[in-house]
Amino acid sequence: MDTLYKSVFDNNYLKDLIFSQVKTFRSVKYDQVSLGWMIENSQWTLLKEKLAKNDDIIVTSKDSAFLIFKIKEEALFHQLFEKLHGYYSKEDFDQTKIDKVYNVNCIEKAIEHDNLFAVRFLINNGFPYPKHPSKSLEVAVKNNNFELSRLLVQHSNMYSLKAITTAIQNNHLNIAQFLLNNGQFDTTIFYSPESPSGAPKVTSFDPLLIAIKFGNIKMFKMVLKHLKRKHQNKDLKPSNEQIKESYYNGKVLKYIFTNYHPQISEADLKQMLEYAIQQDQLISVEFLFKLIQNKDQDFVNKLTKLAFSKGSLPVFNILNGNSKFDYSIYSYSQVKALSSSNRFKKFLKLSNSESAINGGLKVTHGCVVQAAGALSKNMYKIILNNSNYVMSNDRLLVNDNDISVSLVQRALECQNFGVLRLLIELKAMPICDEMESMSWTKYSFPESAVDVLHHLFTQYPIAKTADAAFVRDLMMRSIANERPIILGCLIQLVMNSESISDYTPFLDVAFTLSNTDFLDFLVKKGSIIEISPPAIKNIRSTVQLDYLIKKKINFNTEYALYSFIANHNLDCVEYMLSGADQSWKTPSEGLINSLGKCGNIKTIKLFYSFASQCHSKPDYEGIYKLAVDNTCLEIIEFLNEKEPPSTKFSVFSYVSKTSASIFNKFIKLP
């Protein structure tokens, strides 16, 4: 292809000829592309070209028509809006009337796409404002569009608590200040149009509390300044109730305590610290822990246990670094850290956590099993070393509980081959009978785990007691998942095994792979004299078929033919019917009919060669009609030559209903 490409484009004459012709073609894609496709794929040049030529703009749905509000080029927007104006209604709609078709609000759609000039255009041209502008205002605030937020407030007397909350939470300082200045509220009461009837309802709203919990220091100072001006109180400062919520925001908490020196009781500080740990607020935890004077051991243990259960290592280290922590009060099963692998892995990754593990944390045998499904090899070593495990006759015991089989099963279920490698190093793998009882071969093995798979076969004689069929299943799965390394390992292990008694299940693997060496080994090693129908289905080529015939391996020839016909394996069909198999017998009527309906001229000729041997009359008319249905002119011509006039007459009415080419072919033949 590369050579052909270069030969064309290195030839100036051919190159100019091709491009001169291409310029005259009208692109099919050009005519078929829709408005939605052009906008979604930013095909602005194509869109402008179609508008300039006054071509039709294909609009596949009303929803796609509203995608024009994504256009940020004002001239293009106006031009397209004018062309498609019929899709945009100025009629208002009533959401309370179920039987009325709703019109999509254009301004609402423009706001969704953060299109300021489109909103101005729609308002100036008399398009109705959204029935519930509070939601639209929230969208504008979330997009941090100050001009759009101001425009919406100026054209509406309603405000949204959620919009102001969103501005404070996202630290949109200018928008938050504008909304607060334009909100009609008295002290901490704010009026919101959130009720279904549209009538304002009074809602408790504390902008300073929201700033303390979610804002930054600038936002907090701005809101406090705003409240001082509104209430004409220069000494206004956060209340204790508001400060108690500051645990959620460490930087604001430190600013408040540093600048306002609030009088918060020890009990309240401890409660704030507990809440800060639950929310994983590191700055708040560190600052509050220093403020608390009475740090008794029970209190520290309680908080440290909470931090451990949350999987927060930084918080855990802050608390642990200020006191001698009693590790023995824990077990992993209590905090269920191992069942939540992400939290526990995060906890163990940093070096300081190893001191906690090595400091005496209790590890139950159930936790050791659970950890086998999640942790890396090195992390699992830490767990195992602290479980006080012992090895006894290749068995791994934790607190006198034998968990060998459970460990391997858990690691296989979670595809944790690092832990399996560790167990292999420790010689802690279970014996073959137990491996077989847990059906280990149902699990998949990636290419990177070929060493684990090899160990399972070579170190433990699984094949002595297990059915060879499960090894065959592993092979077929490796073929399906395109894992040649695993497959090669399995084939080599089977060929080197001295304990497999039945090699028949591997035949379909050899046929599927077209691996003659493996097939030759199986036939010789297993003394195979007959193959089963499932294996026949995987015969792919005449080479394999010839192999079976020459080796005098028996198989059901009629079943094989049916299988080849069903799989359109016409080479094997022709090979068998040509007489290569000297044991071939007269085919049945059903097989002959199946052969005739293959729709192939070669099989039709074979069909006729065997039809004369059949005791009952084959379905000539059915085959004739099938050829007509599939417009197989070559087969029709062959049938016309072979079939008597009576047969042709019987299908004449059927042929007359088909295409002219078939009918002409039919009537011109004798």
N, C-alpha and C positions, 0 to 999 in steps of 0.2 A: 504493500500500500504506500509506504514511504517513497519507494522508487517511482511508482506511478505518479504520485503527487509532484515529485521533483521534476519528472519528465514533462509534465504539463506546464508547470509554472516557471520552468526554466526556458520554455519556448515562448517567445514574445508573441508570435502569431496566434498560437492556441490560446494564450492568456487573454489577448485582446478580443479574440473571437468569443470566448466564454463570457467575458464581462459585458460585451456589447449585447449578447443575447439575454443575459440575466437582467439587464436594465429594462428590457422590454416586457419582462414577465410581471404580472400582477400577483403579489404574494397572497397565497390562500390564507396564511396566518393573519395577514394585514386585514382581511375582510372579516375574519372570525373572532379576533380579539374583542373582549368586552370592556366596558368602562371599568368594572371592578378589577379586571386583570391588569389593565394599564396603570391604574392608580396604585394597586398593591405592589406592583413591580417597578414603580417609579418610571414608567415609560412616557416621560413628559414630551419628548421630541415627537414620538409617534402620535400622541394625543393632539399636539398642536398642529401636526400635519393633517390629521383627519378633520380638524376644525377649519383649517385654512381651505381645504378642498370641499368643505361642506358635506363630507361623507356622513353616513349614518353612524350614530354612536349606539352600540348594542348595550342595552341595559337588561341584565338577566333577571333582576329582581328589584323590588322597591328598596330593599336594604342596601343593595349595591349603589343605588342612585345617591344615597346619603354619604357615600364615601368621598364625594367631592369636597366635603368639609375638611378632608385631610390635606387638600391642596393649599400650600402656603404662599403661592405666587398669585398676587391679587388680580392681575389682569386675566390670567388663565381661569381663575375661579369665576370671575364675572362673565366671561365669554361662555364658559360651559354651563353656568347657571342659567343664562338666558336661553341657551339651546334646549335645556332640559327642564324649563320652568314648569312644565305640566306635572312633573313629579312632586312639586313642592306646594303644599296647600297653605293658604292663609286662614282657613277655617279653624275655629277653635273646636275643641272636642270635650265631651263630658264623660269622665271616667266612671261616673255613677250609673250610667245607662248601659246595661249589659248588651242590649240589642243593637247598639249603634256601632258602626265600624269606626275604630279609632284612627285618627290621623297622627302620624309621627310628628312630633314637635321639632321644627327645623333648628330653632335656637338651642334646644337641648342637645341635639346632635352636634352642632358646631362647638358647643362647650366641651362635649366629650372629647372632641379632637383638638381642643386647646387652640381654637382658631379665632383670635380676637377680631380681625377685620371682617370675618364672616358674620360674627355676632352683631357688630355695628351695622353692617349692611342689612341684615335681616330686621333689626329693630327699626332702622330708618325707613324701611320699606313696608312697615306695618305688619310684620309677622308677629303672631301672638307669643307673649312671654310664657315660659313654662308654668303650669298650674302650681307646681310645688318647687319654687325657686331655691329653697334651702338645699336640696340635693345637688342642684346645678352649682350653687355657690361652693359647696363642699368639694366638688370636682375641681373647680378653678383654684381653690386654696391648696388642694393636694398637689396640683401641678405647679404651684408657686408662681402663679400668674397674677401679679398685683394689679395691672391695668384691667384685666378681665374681671377680677374680683370687685374692683371699684365700680366698674361699669354696671355690674349686676346689682350692687347695693344701691346705686343711684337710680336705677329703674324699678326698684322694688322697696316696699316698706317692711319687708319681712327679713328676719335674720335667722341664722342657724347656730345653735350652741355647738353642734358637732363641727361646723366650719371653724369656729374660733378655737375649739379644742385641737383640731387638726393643725391649725397654724401654730399654736403653742408647742404641741408635741414635736412638730417638724422644724421648730425654731425658725419659722418664717416671720421674722421680726416686724417688717414693715406692714405685712398683711394683718398680723395680729393686732398691731397698734391701730391700724385703720378701722378694723372691725370693732375693737373695743370703743374707740372714739365715736363710732356711729351706732353703737348699740344702745337701745333705750332701757337702761336698767337702773334699779335703785338698790344701793348697797349690794347684797349678794343675790338679788332676784333679777332674772333675765327672762324676757318674753320670747317664746319660741313658737313658730307656726307648725309644729309637728303633728298636731291632732288631725284626724281624717276629715273633720268638718272644715278645716282651714282656720278655725278661730284660735287665737293665741292661747296657750296654756302657760301658767306660771310654773317655772322649774327652778329648783335650787341650783345655783351656778356659782362656783368660786374660781375665778380665773387665776388667782394667786396660788391656790392649791394645785391647780393643773400645772402651773409654771414650776412649782416646787418639785412636783413628781416627775414631770416629763421634759421641762425646758432646760436650757443652759443658763449660766449666770447672767448673761446679757438679757435674756428673756425675763428672768425673775426680776431683775432690776427695773426693766421697762414696765412690767405689769405693776410692780409696787409703786413706781413713780406715778403711773396712771391713776392708781387707787388713791394715792395721797392727794392728787389734784382734784379728783372727783369728790372726795370727802373733805377736802380742805383741811387735811390733818397731816402736818409735816412729820409728826412723831409716829405715824402709823408703822407698825412692824408685824411680822408674822406672829400668829397666835401659837400657843403650845400645841393645840390640836392640829394645826397645819404643819408644824415642825415635826410632829410625830410621824408624819407621812413622808418626811424627807429621806428616810432610809432607802427609798427607791432610786435616789439620785445623789450619788456620793459627792460630786463636785458642788452642787447647790447646798447640800448638808454641811460640808466643811465651811462654805462661805457664810452660811447663816450662823453657825456656832462661833466662828471667828469674829464676826462683825456685830452680832447682836447678843451674844452670851446668854442664851435662854436658860431658864431655871427648869430643867427637866429632871424628874426624880430618877433614882437608881433603877427602880422597877421598870419605869418606862423606857429607860435606855437599854435595859436587858431585853425587853420585848422588841424594841426597834432592831437590836442586833440579831435577834432570832429571825425576824422578818427579812433582814438584809441577807442572812445566810440562805434562807429559802429562795430568795430572788437572785442569788449568786452575785451580789453587789460588792465587789472586792474593796473598792475605796471606802464604802460605808462601813463594811466589817472592820477594816483596819482602824478607821478613825474612832468608831464607837467602842471598840475593844480597849483602846487607850483611855477613853473617857471613864470607863467603868472602874471603880475603885475596888469593889469587893468581888474578886475573882476566885470564889471557892472551887475546890476540885470537882465537886458534883456538877456545878454549873458549866465548867469548862468541858468536862466529859460529855455532858448533854449536847452542847453546841458542836463539839468535834464529831460526835456520832452523827449529828444532823448533816454536817458538811460532808462526811464520808458517804452517807447514804445518797446525797445529791451528786456525788462524784466530782466534787469541786476541789481539786488538789490545791490551788492557790489559797483558797479560804482555809482549807485543812491545815496548810503549813503556817498560816498566820496564827491560828489558834494553838497549834501544837508547839510553835516556837516560843510561846509565852508560859508554858507550863510543862511539867513532866507528865506526859500523857500515859494513861494506863491502857496499853493495847489489849490486854487480856480480856477486857470487858466486851470485845467484839467477836463475832464470827461472820464470815462472808455470807453465810446463808441468812443471817438475821437482816442484813441490809439489802440482800438480793442483788448485790453488785454484779455478781458473775452472770446472772440471767439477763443483765442489760450490758451487753458486750461493749458498746460504744463508750458508756460512762466509765466502765472499769478499765478499758484500755487507756482512756484519757488519764485516769487516776494513776495507772502504773507506769506510764511512759517516762515521766520525769524521775530523776535519780533519787530525789528525796523520798519518794513513795516506797523505795526499797527498804529504807530504814524502818518504815512502819510495818512492812511485811516481815522483815527479819526481827522486829522487836517483839514478836509474840502473838500476832494476830492468829486467831484460831481458824483452821481450815477444815471443814467437814468433808467426808468422802463424797457427799452429794455435790458439793461445790467443785471438787476436783473434776468430777465427771462433766459438770456444766461448762467449766472453763475450757475443756478439751475442744469445745465447738467454736471458740471465739479467739483465743489468745495466740500470739505468735509463739514460736518455739522457745525463744529466750524468756518471754514473759511467763510461759507455762513452767519453765524450770523454777522460777521464783515460787510459784504456787506449790509445785510438787515438793520442793525442798522444805517448805514450811508445813507440809501436811503430815510430816513424820511417817512417810510411807516406808514400807519394807518390801523386799523381794523374797519370795519363797517359792522355789520350784518354777521359776519363770512366771510367777503370779505377782501382781502388784496389789498390795494390801494397804488400806488406810483405815486406821482404828479397827483392825481385824476384819474389815470388809473387803472382799475380793471384787475389784472393779475393773479387771482387765478387759473383759468382753465389752462392758458398758463404755469404757474409754474409747476403744476402737470404733464401736458403732457410732458414738457421738461425733467423733472426728470425721468419720466417713460421711455421715449425714450432712455435716457442715462443710465438707470438702476442705478440711483443715489438715493438709498433708504435712505441715511442719511438725505438728504434734505427733502424727503417725511416725515420722522419722525419729523423733525423740524416743518414742516407745520402742522402736526397733533398736536404737542404740542401747536402751536399758534392758533389752531382751525381755520386754514385758508384753509380748504379743500372745494371745490365747492359742490354745491347741486347735487342731484342725476341726474336730467335731463341733466345737462351740462356734468357730467361724462359720461353719456350714449352717448351723442352726439359726444364725442371725441373717442369713441370706445376703452376705456381703457383696455378692456380684451384682446386685441391683443398682449399685452406686456407679457413677461415672468416674472416669479417670482422665484428667487432662494430660497433654503431652509432657508437661513438666513433672508429672507424678509417675513416670514410667519406672523409676527406681523402686517406688513403694509397691507397685503392681508386681514387679519382678521378684521382690522379696516375698510377697504373699504366696507366690507359686513355688519358688525354689527352696525357701527355708522351711516351709510347712507344706507337707504333701497333701494339699487340699484335693487334688484330683484323684487320690486313692479312694476317698470316701464320697466325694461329691459327683453328681451326674455331669458328664462332659457337656451337656446341653447348656449349662449356665455359662461355660467358657465361650461357647458358640455365640450366646447372646451378647457377651461383651465384645466379641469380634464384630458382630453385625452393627452394634451401636457405634463402635469405633469407625466403621465404614460410613455410617450415616452422618456422624459428626466430623468426618474428615480428619481423623487422627491417625495418620500413617505410622507414627513412631510406636504408639500403643499397639496398633494392629501388628506391626512387625515383631514386637516383643512377644505378643500372644502366639503368633505363628511359630516363632522360634521355640517358645516354651513347650508348645504342643509337640513339635517335632523332636524335642529333646527328652520328653517325658517317657518314663518307663512304666507308668502306672495307669495310663488311660486304657480302658478295656474296649470302648466302643468309639470308633473314629467316624461313624456315619454322620453325626450331627455337623461335622465340619465340611462336608461335601458342598453344601450350598454356599459356604464362605468361599471355597476354592472356585466354584462356578461364577459367583458374583465378581470375584477379583480377576477371573481368567488366569489364575496362577497355576500353570501346568505342573511346575515342580512340586507345589504343595499337594495338588491333586494326585500326582504320581506317588508321593509319599503316603497319602491316606489309603490309596488302593492297595499298595504293597504292604504297608504296616498293619492295616486293619483287615487284610484279606477280604476286601469288599467284593461281593459277587452280584449285588443288586442295590439299586438306589430307590429311595422312596419318592412319592409324588412331590412333596415340598422341595426336594432338591432339584427335581426336573424343572421347576418353574424358573430357577436361576441359571439355566443353561442359556448362554448368550450367543454362542457362535457355532458354526459348523465344525470348527476345530475341536471344541469340547465334545460335540456329538460324535464326531469321528473317533475321538479317543475312547469313548464308552463302547462303541461298536467294535473297535479293534481289540479292546481289552476283554471283550465278551462279557461286559457287565450288563446284567438284565435290567430292564425298566419297562414300564407300561407304555407301549408305543402309541396306543390310541390316546391315552391321557396326555402324552407328550405333544402329540399333534394338536389336540384341543388347546393346550397351553400355548403352543407356538402361534396358532391362529389367533387366539385372544390377544396375544402380545404383538401381533403383526410381525412376527419373526419369520418372514417368508423365505429367507435363505434356508433356515432349518427345515421348514415345511417342504420346500423343493428338494432338499438333500435327502430327506427321509423317503419321499415318494418317488425319487428317481431310481430307487432300488439299491442304495448303498447298504441299507439294512436288509440282509438276506432273510431275516426272520419275519419280515413284514407280511401281514396277512391282509385279506380283503377288507377294506374299510366298511364301516357301518353306514347306513343311509344318513343318519344324523351327522356323522363326520363329513360325508360327501357334501351335504347341503351347507355345512359350516364352511367348508373349503370353497364352494362355489360363491358364497356370499362375501368373500374376502375383498372383492372389488379390484382384483389384480389379474391382468391377462395371463400371467404365468400360472396362477393357481386355477384359473378357469380352464386352461388347457389340461392341467393335471386332473381337474374335476371330471372332464369328459373322458379322460383315459381310464378313470376308475368307475365312472358311472355305469359302464357296460357290464361291470362285474357285480353290480348291486342287484339283488333279487327283486326289490321293489323299485318303482319309478321315483327318481329324485325330483325335487321341487324345481323343475325347469322354469315354470312361469314366475316363481318367486325370485329366482336369480335374474331372469330377464327384466322384471320390474325394478329390481334393485339397481341394475346397470342403468336403466332409464332414469331413475331418480337421481343418480349420481353423475349423470351426463357422461358416462364412460363410452364414448363413441367407438373406441377400438374393440371393446367387449361386445357392444351391440352388433358391430360388423361381423365379429367372429361367430356370435350366436345366430345371426341371420344365415350364415353359411352352413352352420351345423344343424339348426333346428328345422323340422318339417313345416310345411305351410299351416298345418293345424295349430301348431304352437304359436306361430306368428299371428295367426288370425285371432287366437284367444286373447292376445295382448294388444291387438290393434286399437281397440277403444281406449286402452290405458295410455298408449303412446300418443294418440291423437290429442290428448289433453296437455301434453308437455310442450317444450319449446319447438320452434320451427326447424332448428338445425337437426334435432333428433328425429322429428317426423320425416323430414326430407331424406335423411340417411336411411330411415326405415323403409320408405316406399320406393326408393331407387334401387334397393337391393332385390335380387330375385327371390 
